[in-house]
Amino acid sequence: MKPENIVRHELIGLEVKVAESSNKSQTGLSGKVVDESRHTISIETRKGVRILPKDTCVFSFLLPSGERVRVDGKLLVARPEDRIKKKFRTW
């Protein structure tokens, strides 16, 4: 898993932080990705599981290598199994 291809990988299990959101109460939330659907991502925080819309957030994922990668949630809007097969322009 590299910063260039994170959009095509499985996100469940990665540490994530909401870097930006149109809903200011979601900005700064962090935890582990526990589930993902077409339009939402579920994050386990200290206060419980939060379900966030992908298209209104910018996420910062922590890769296993220790590197942080910012991803616009609009790029993630798709079912996980379809997103993995999808072709992306360089982002």
N, C-alpha and C positions, 0 to 999 in steps of 0.2 A: 504494500500500500504506500503510495507516494502522493505528494500534494497535487500532482498533475492528474491523477486518476482516482481521487477519493470519491468523486461523484458516481463512479461506476462500481464502487465496493459496498459491501454490507456495512451499515452504520451501527447496528445493534451491538452494544458492548463498549462503544467508544465513549470517552469522556467528552462532554460538550458544554459550551457556554453560549448563551444568547448575547451576541455582541450588539445587535441593533434589533429593534422591533417597532412596528407602528403602534403597538400597545406598550406604553412606557412601563407598566407593571411587570412585563415579561423580560425587559432588558436586564441583563445581569444574572438571570437564572442559570444555574449550572448543576450538573449531575451526570448520570450515565444514561445513555439511550437504551431503553428497555423494549420499545416497540415502535413500529413504523407502519403507516398506512399510506394511501395515495396522497392525501392532503394534510396529514398530521404526523407529528413525531412525539413520542411519549418519553419524558425525561424523569428519572427517579431522582428527586431532590431530597434534602434532609427532612422536608416537611411532607413528603409523599410524592406520588406520581402526578406530574403536570402534563397535560396534552396541549401541544402548541401547533398552530397552523404553520405549515412550511412557507407559504407564499408571502407572509408578512414579516418574516424574521431573517436575519443574517446570523449564521451559526459559526462558532469557532470550535473546531474539532481538534482534540489532542490525539495525534497518531501514535501507534505503538513505538515509533522511533523517538518520541519526545517532541516532535515538531508540531506547531500549531498551524492550522489551515482555516482561513475564513472562506465560507461558502454561502452564497446567496441562496436562500431557501427556495426561490423560484426555479433554480436548477434541479432541485430535488423533488419537485412535484411530479410524481408518477408512482405507480406501484413499484415496490422495491425490485421485484423480479423483472419488470419491464425496463426500469431505469438501468439496470446492470447491462442489458442488451443494447440500449439506446446509444446512438452515435452523437457525440457532442462536439461543437466547435471548440477551439481553444478558448479557455476562459481564464 
